[in-house]
């Protein structure tokens, strides 16, 4: 299991370093994690593992990172939350609607096999409006030391 987590982490970090040359706005439009980050910065930290335990679980945690598996079924919604700086890797994609406090909901296509980096995320919740299960591995950064 540790080897699988390490391989996933390394794959996500490698892929995030090798993004294609799409503009930032194009990446935001196609990525669930960036959708909420760009709209507004959070004023509070709301842990998705605490607010949405049916959709988020900790795979590994140490003083530097926390790896979270995020899973949401068609028709399901998670609960208001934020994210610390993180990389993400989409294991299984789909179509979502991202809701934020001060903006219109945004529909995004989360594509299987993509990865990204995002800074601290805005307060939001997600609804799976597609017909596929979505699974994303998040590597949240605690410390860069």
NORSUL-V480467 format. One record per pair of residues at least 24 apart in sequence whose ideal C-beta (glycine too) atoms are under 10 Angstrom apart, sorted by the first residue. I is the first residue (numbers start at 0). J is the second residue. Records with the same first field share a line. If there is no record, write none. Layout:
I=J / J
//
This chain:
0=58 / 59
1=58 / 59
3=58
4=58 / 59 / 66 / 68 / 136 / 138
5=59 / 66
7=58 / 59 / 66 / 68 / 88 / 90 / 136 / 138
8=58 / 59 / 64 / 66 / 86 / 88 / 136 / 138
9=138
10=88 / 112 / 114 / 136
11=66 / 85 / 86 / 87 / 88 / 89 / 90 / 113 / 114 / 115 / 116 / 135 / 136 / 137 / 138
12=86 / 88 / 114 / 116 / 138
13=86 / 88 / 114
14=86 / 87 / 88 / 89 / 112 / 113 / 114 / 115
15=85 / 86 / 87 / 88 / 113 / 114 / 115 / 116 / 117 / 138
16=86 / 114 / 116
17=114
18=113 / 114 / 115 / 116
19=113
26=113 / 115 / 116 / 117
27=105 / 107 / 115 / 117
28=105 / 106 / 107 / 108
29=92 / 107 / 108 / 109 / 110 / 113 / 115
30=87 / 89 / 107 / 108 / 109 / 110 / 113 / 114 / 115 / 117
31=69 / 71 / 87 / 89 / 92 / 93 / 94 / 95 / 97 / 105 / 107 / 108 / 109 / 110 / 113 / 115 / 117 / 123 / 125 / 133 / 135
32=69 / 82 / 85 / 86 / 87 / 89 / 97 / 107 / 109 / 113 / 114 / 115 / 116 / 117 / 120 / 125 / 135 / 137
33=87 / 97 / 107 / 115 / 116 / 117 / 118 / 120
34=95 / 96 / 97 / 98 / 99 / 102 / 104 / 105 / 106 / 107 / 109 / 117 / 120 / 121 / 123 / 125
35=80 / 81 / 82 / 97 / 98 / 99 / 100 / 102 / 105 / 107 / 117 / 120 / 121 / 122 / 123 / 124 / 125
36=81 / 82 / 84 / 85 / 97 / 99 / 115 / 117 / 118 / 119 / 120 / 121 / 123
37=99 / 102 / 105 / 117 / 118 / 120 / 121
38=97 / 99 / 100 / 101 / 102 / 103 / 105 / 120 / 121 / 122 / 123
39=99 / 100 / 101 / 102 / 120 / 121 / 122 / 123
40=81 / 118 / 119 / 120 / 121 / 122
41=80 / 81 / 82 / 83 / 99 / 100 / 119 / 120 / 121 / 122 / 123
42=81 / 100 / 121 / 122
43=79 / 81 / 122
44=80 / 81 / 82 / 83 / 119 / 120 / 122
45=78 / 79 / 80 / 81 / 82 / 120 / 122 / 123 / 124
46=80 / 81 / 82 / 83 / 139
47=77 / 78 / 79 / 80 / 81 / 82 / 120 / 123 / 124 / 125 / 137 / 139
48=80 / 137 / 139
49=78 / 80
50=77 / 78 / 79 / 80 / 81 / 124
51=75 / 76 / 77 / 78 / 79 / 80 / 124 / 125
52=77 / 78
53=77 / 78
54=78 / 80 / 125 / 127 / 133 / 134
55=80 / 135 / 137
57=139
58=136 / 137 / 138
59=138
60=139 / 141
61=141 / 142
62=141 / 142 / 144
63=138 / 139 / 140 / 141 / 142 / 143 / 144
64=137 / 138 / 139 / 140 / 141 / 142
65=137 / 138 / 139 / 140 / 141
66=136 / 137 / 138 / 139
67=135 / 136 / 137 / 138 / 139
68=134 / 135 / 136 / 137
69=125 / 133 / 134 / 135 / 136 / 137
70=127 / 132 / 133 / 134 / 135
71=95 / 109 / 125 / 126 / 127 / 129 / 132 / 133 / 134 / 135
72=127 / 131 / 132 / 133
73=126 / 127 / 128 / 129 / 130 / 131 / 132 / 133
74=126 / 127 / 128 / 129 / 130
75=125 / 126 / 127 / 132 / 133
76=124 / 125 / 126 / 127 / 128
77=123 / 124 / 125 / 126 / 127
78=124 / 125
79=122 / 123 / 124
80=120 / 122 / 123 / 124 / 125
81=119 / 120 / 121 / 122 / 123
82=117 / 118 / 119 / 120 / 121 / 122 / 123 / 137 / 139
83=117 / 118 / 119 / 120 / 137 / 139 / 140 / 141
84=116 / 117 / 118 / 119 / 120 / 138 / 139 / 140 / 141 / 143
85=115 / 116 / 117 / 118 / 119 / 120 / 136 / 137 / 138 / 139 / 140
86=114 / 115 / 116 / 117 / 136 / 137 / 138 / 139 / 140
87=113 / 114 / 115 / 116 / 117 / 135 / 136 / 137 / 138 / 139
88=112 / 113 / 114 / 115 / 134 / 135 / 136 / 137 / 138
89=113 / 114 / 115 / 133 / 134 / 135 / 136
90=132 / 133 / 134 / 135 / 136
91=131 / 132 / 133 / 134 / 135
92=129 / 131 / 132 / 133 / 134 / 135
93=127 / 128 / 129 / 130 / 131 / 132 / 133 / 134
94=126 / 127 / 128 / 129 / 130 / 131 / 133
95=125 / 126 / 127 / 128 / 129 / 133
96=124 / 125 / 126 / 127 / 128 / 129
97=121 / 123 / 124 / 125 / 126
98=122 / 123 / 124 / 125 / 126
99=123 / 124
100=124
104=128
109=133 / 134 / 135
114=138
116=140
//
